[in-house]
C-alpha cells in the first residue's frame, strides 16, 4: 500500500514539475512577442529620430515609420520588413545627393509610400529604389531625376502601383531576372531610353493600366523574357510603343497614339535565317578544308 502511494506521489510531483516548466516557457515566449510600434521622424528633431536611417536601424520587424515633411539627404538601406510612410509625396523628399542608390531594399515585405525619391548616383546600377528581395510594395511616390527610377534584380512578387516615375536618365523601371511582379496604374514618362525594360528571363510580369508617355526609345522594351502580360495601358509619344522578342508575351487591349512604331517584333525573317545558314555552312566547310590540308 505504501509503495503504491509513494509511486502515485512521485508521478503527481513529476506532472506538477512538467506543468510548471511549460508555464515558464509559455510566459517567456509571450513576453518575447513584438508588438508593432510607430516611429516618427522629423527633420527638426521633434520626432523619435531626425534621420530616416536612424529610425530604420532602431526599428523592429513590422514597425511603421512615419516621416514628416522636409528634404532628407540620405542613402537608405532597408534590411528588415518595415513600412515607410511620408507625410506628403510632394514635400517629403529623400535626396540621394547624386551618390549610389537613394533606397536599397534587401529585405522582403517592405512598403514605401508617399515620398519624392530623387538624385541617385550616375553609375549603373544606381537608382531611386533598388530592390533585390520579394513581396515589396512601392506606391504613391514620385521617383525622378535618378539614373534609373526603380531597378528589380533577381526580385519577384513585388507590387509597383500609383507612382509617378519621370525624368530618370536611362529607364523608369528596369527588371533583370525578376518575375511575377505586378506593375499598375503608374505614369512612366520622359526617359531618354525606356519607360520599362524587361530583360534577362524576367517572366510572368503584369503591366496593366499604366501610362507610358514620351520615352526616347520604347514605352516597354522586352528582351529574352516571356509570358509577360502588357494589357490596358496607354502608350503614346514614344519612338517605339512596345518592343517584343516573340509572340510568347501577351500584348492586348492597349491604346496607342503618336508612336513612331506601335509594336516592334524582334522575329528574324526567313531570308535572314537562310543567310545565316549559308554563312555557317561556308565557315564549317572552310575549317574542315584547312584541317584536311594540315593532316596531308
C-alpha positions as CSV (number, residue, x, y, z in Angstrom):
1,X,0.0,0.0,0.0
2,X,2.8,2.4,1.0
3,X,4.7,1.5,-2.3
4,X,1.6,2.4,-4.4
5,X,1.2,5.6,-2.5
6,X,4.8,6.6,-3.0
7,X,4.6,5.7,-6.7
8,X,1.4,7.8,-7.1
9,X,3.1,10.7,-5.2
10,X,6.1,10.6,-7.4
11,X,4.0,10.6,-10.6
12,X,2.0,13.5,-9.3
13,X,5.1,15.5,-8.5
14,X,6.5,14.9,-12.0
15,X,3.3,16.1,-13.5
16,X,3.4,19.3,-11.4
17,X,7.1,19.9,-12.4
18,X,6.3,19.4,-16.1
19,X,3.3,21.8,-15.9
20,X,5.5,24.5,-14.2
21,X,8.2,24.2,-16.9
22,X,5.6,24.6,-19.6
23,X,4.1,27.6,-17.9
24,X,7.5,29.2,-17.7
25,X,8.3,28.7,-21.4
26,X,4.9,29.9,-22.4
27,X,5.3,33.1,-20.4
28,X,8.8,33.6,-21.9
29,X,7.6,33.2,-25.5
30,X,4.7,35.6,-24.9
31,X,7.0,38.1,-23.3
32,X,9.2,38.0,-26.4
33,X,6.4,38.6,-28.9
34,X,6.9,42.0,-30.6
35,X,4.0,44.4,-30.8
36,X,4.1,46.7,-33.9
37,X,5.3,50.1,-33.0
38,X,5.0,53.5,-34.7
39,X,8.2,55.6,-35.1
40,X,8.2,59.2,-36.0
41,X,10.9,61.0,-38.0
42,X,11.1,64.8,-38.1
43,X,13.9,66.7,-39.6
44,X,13.6,69.4,-37.0
45,X,14.1,66.9,-34.2
46,X,10.5,66.8,-32.9
47,X,10.1,63.1,-33.6
48,X,11.8,60.0,-32.3
49,X,14.6,60.5,-34.8
50,X,15.8,63.3,-37.1
51,X,17.1,60.9,-39.9
52,X,15.2,58.1,-41.6
53,X,18.2,55.7,-41.5
54,X,18.4,56.0,-37.7
55,X,14.7,55.2,-37.5
56,X,15.2,52.1,-39.7
57,X,18.2,50.9,-37.7
58,X,16.2,51.1,-34.5
59,X,13.0,49.6,-35.8
60,X,11.9,46.1,-35.4
61,X,10.2,43.8,-38.0
62,X,6.7,45.1,-38.7
63,X,7.2,48.6,-37.4
64,X,5.7,51.6,-39.2
65,X,8.0,54.6,-39.7
66,X,6.2,58.0,-40.3
67,X,8.4,60.7,-41.9
68,X,7.5,64.4,-41.7
69,X,7.8,66.9,-44.5
70,X,11.3,68.0,-45.4
71,X,14.3,67.1,-47.6
72,X,16.3,64.2,-46.2
73,X,19.8,63.9,-47.8
74,X,20.3,60.2,-47.2
75,X,21.0,56.9,-48.9
76,X,18.8,54.4,-47.2
77,X,19.5,50.7,-46.7
78,X,16.5,48.7,-45.6
79,X,17.3,45.2,-44.2
80,X,14.1,44.4,-42.2
81,X,10.4,44.2,-43.0
82,X,9.0,47.6,-42.2
83,X,6.5,50.2,-43.6
84,X,7.9,53.6,-44.5
85,X,5.3,56.4,-45.0
86,X,5.9,60.0,-45.9
87,X,3.7,62.8,-44.8
88,X,3.2,64.2,-48.3
89,X,4.7,62.8,-51.5
90,X,5.5,66.3,-52.9
91,X,7.1,67.7,-49.7
92,X,8.6,64.6,-48.1
93,X,11.8,64.2,-50.2
94,X,14.6,61.7,-50.0
95,X,17.6,63.0,-51.9
96,X,20.5,60.7,-52.7
97,X,23.0,63.6,-53.3
98,X,24.0,62.0,-56.7
99,X,25.7,59.1,-54.9
100,X,24.7,55.4,-55.0
101,X,21.1,54.2,-54.6
102,X,18.7,56.5,-52.9
103,X,16.9,53.5,-51.3
104,X,18.3,49.9,-51.3
105,X,15.8,47.2,-50.2
106,X,17.4,44.0,-49.1
107,X,14.6,42.6,-47.0
108,X,11.3,41.0,-48.1
109,X,7.9,42.6,-47.2
110,X,8.9,46.3,-47.2
111,X,6.4,49.0,-48.1
112,X,7.3,52.5,-49.2
113,X,4.7,55.2,-49.9
114,X,4.2,59.0,-50.2
115,X,7.8,60.2,-51.0
116,X,9.6,62.1,-53.7
117,X,12.8,59.9,-54.3
118,X,15.4,61.7,-56.3
119,X,19.1,62.2,-57.3
120,X,20.7,58.8,-57.3
121,X,24.3,58.2,-58.4
122,X,25.2,58.3,-62.0
123,X,26.7,54.8,-62.5
124,X,24.8,51.5,-63.1
125,X,23.0,50.1,-61.1
126,X,22.3,53.3,-59.2
127,X,18.6,54.0,-58.9
128,X,15.9,55.7,-56.9
129,X,14.8,52.4,-55.5
130,X,17.0,49.3,-55.9
131,X,15.3,46.0,-54.9
132,X,16.9,42.6,-54.5
133,X,14.1,41.0,-52.5
134,X,10.5,39.9,-52.7
135,X,6.9,40.8,-51.8
136,X,7.6,44.6,-51.5
137,X,5.1,47.4,-52.2
138,X,6.0,50.7,-53.8
139,X,3.1,53.1,-54.1
140,X,2.1,56.7,-54.3
141,X,5.6,58.0,-54.8
142,X,7.3,60.5,-57.2
143,X,10.5,58.9,-58.5
144,X,12.5,61.3,-60.6
145,X,16.0,62.6,-61.7
146,X,17.8,59.3,-61.0
147,X,19.9,57.1,-63.3
148,X,17.1,54.5,-63.2
149,X,13.8,55.1,-61.4
150,X,13.4,51.5,-60.0
151,X,15.6,48.5,-60.5
152,X,14.4,45.0,-59.7
153,X,17.3,42.5,-59.8
154,X,16.5,38.8,-59.0
155,X,13.4,40.1,-57.4
156,X,9.9,38.7,-57.6
157,X,6.3,39.2,-56.4
158,X,6.6,42.9,-55.9
159,X,3.8,45.5,-56.4
160,X,4.6,48.8,-58.0
161,X,1.5,51.0,-58.3
162,X,0.1,54.5,-58.5
163,X,3.6,56.1,-58.8
164,X,4.8,59.0,-61.0
165,X,8.1,57.8,-62.4
166,X,9.6,60.5,-64.6
167,X,12.7,62.2,-66.0
168,X,15.1,59.5,-64.9
169,X,18.2,59.4,-67.2
170,X,18.0,55.9,-68.6
171,X,14.9,54.0,-67.7
172,X,11.8,54.3,-65.5
173,X,11.6,50.7,-64.3
174,X,14.3,48.1,-65.1
175,X,13.8,44.4,-64.5
176,X,16.5,41.8,-64.7
177,X,15.9,38.1,-63.9
178,X,12.8,39.3,-62.0
179,X,9.4,37.6,-62.4
180,X,5.8,37.7,-61.2
181,X,5.8,41.4,-60.5
182,X,2.6,43.5,-60.7
183,X,3.1,47.0,-62.2
184,X,-0.1,49.0,-62.4
185,X,-1.6,52.5,-62.6
186,X,1.8,54.2,-62.8
187,X,2.7,57.2,-65.0
188,X,6.1,56.4,-66.6
189,X,7.3,59.3,-68.8
190,X,10.1,61.4,-70.1
191,X,13.0,59.0,-70.1
192,X,15.9,59.0,-72.5
193,X,15.6,55.3,-73.2
194,X,12.8,53.0,-72.0
195,X,9.7,53.5,-69.8
196,X,10.0,49.9,-68.7
197,X,12.8,47.5,-69.6
198,X,12.1,43.7,-69.0
199,X,15.3,41.7,-69.5
200,X,17.2,38.5,-68.8
201,X,14.5,35.9,-68.1
202,X,12.1,38.3,-66.4
203,X,8.9,36.3,-66.9
204,X,5.2,36.3,-65.9
205,X,5.2,40.0,-65.1
206,X,1.9,42.0,-65.4
207,X,1.9,45.6,-66.7
208,X,-1.7,46.9,-66.5
209,X,-3.4,50.3,-66.7
210,X,-0.2,52.3,-66.9
211,X,0.6,55.4,-68.9
212,X,3.9,55.2,-70.9
213,X,4.5,58.6,-72.4
214,X,7.3,60.3,-74.3
215,X,10.1,57.8,-73.7
216,X,13.0,58.2,-76.0
217,X,13.2,54.6,-77.2
218,X,10.5,52.3,-76.0
219,X,7.5,52.6,-73.8
220,X,8.0,49.0,-72.9
221,X,11.1,47.0,-74.1
222,X,11.1,43.2,-73.6
223,X,14.2,41.1,-74.3
224,X,15.0,37.5,-73.5
225,X,11.8,37.3,-71.5
226,X,8.5,35.6,-72.0
227,X,4.9,35.1,-70.7
228,X,4.6,38.7,-69.7
229,X,1.2,40.5,-69.9
230,X,1.1,44.1,-71.2
231,X,-2.6,45.0,-71.1
232,X,-4.9,48.0,-70.9
233,X,-2.0,50.5,-71.0
234,X,-1.9,54.0,-72.6
235,X,1.2,54.0,-74.8
236,X,1.9,57.3,-76.6
237,X,4.5,59.6,-77.9
238,X,7.3,57.0,-77.7
239,X,9.7,56.2,-80.5
240,X,8.5,52.5,-80.2
241,X,5.4,51.7,-78.2
242,X,6.3,48.1,-77.3
243,X,9.3,46.0,-78.4
244,X,8.8,42.3,-78.0
245,X,11.1,39.3,-78.8
246,X,8.4,36.9,-79.8
247,X,4.7,36.1,-79.6
248,X,5.2,34.4,-76.1
249,X,4.2,37.6,-74.4
250,X,0.6,38.7,-74.2
251,X,0.0,42.2,-75.7
252,X,-3.6,43.1,-75.6
253,X,-6.1,46.0,-75.4
254,X,-3.5,48.7,-75.2
255,X,-4.2,52.2,-76.5
256,X,-1.5,53.6,-78.9
257,X,-1.0,57.2,-80.0
258,X,1.7,59.1,-81.8
259,X,4.4,56.4,-81.5
260,X,6.8,56.1,-84.5
261,X,6.1,52.3,-84.3
262,X,3.4,50.9,-82.0
263,X,4.6,47.3,-81.8
264,X,8.0,46.2,-82.9
265,X,8.7,42.4,-83.1
266,X,12.2,41.0,-83.0
267,X,11.5,37.9,-85.1
268,X,14.1,37.0,-87.7
269,X,12.8,37.0,-91.3
270,X,13.1,33.7,-93.2
271,X,15.5,35.3,-95.7
272,X,17.8,36.3,-92.8
273,X,17.7,32.8,-91.3
274,X,18.7,31.4,-94.8
275,X,21.6,33.8,-95.0
276,X,22.8,32.7,-91.5
277,X,22.6,29.0,-92.6
278,X,24.7,29.7,-95.8
279,X,27.3,31.6,-93.9
280,X,27.6,29.0,-91.2
281,X,27.9,26.2,-93.8
282,X,30.7,28.1,-95.6
283,X,32.6,28.6,-92.4
284,X,32.4,25.0,-91.4
285,X,33.5,23.9,-94.9
286,X,36.5,26.2,-94.8
287,X,37.5,24.9,-91.3
288,X,37.2,21.3,-92.5
289,X,39.3,22.0,-95.6
290,X,42.1,23.6,-93.6
291,X,42.1,20.7,-91.2
292,X,42.4,18.2,-94.1
293,X,45.2,20.2,-95.6
294,X,47.2,20.3,-92.4
295,X,46.8,16.5,-92.0
296,X,48.0,15.9,-95.5
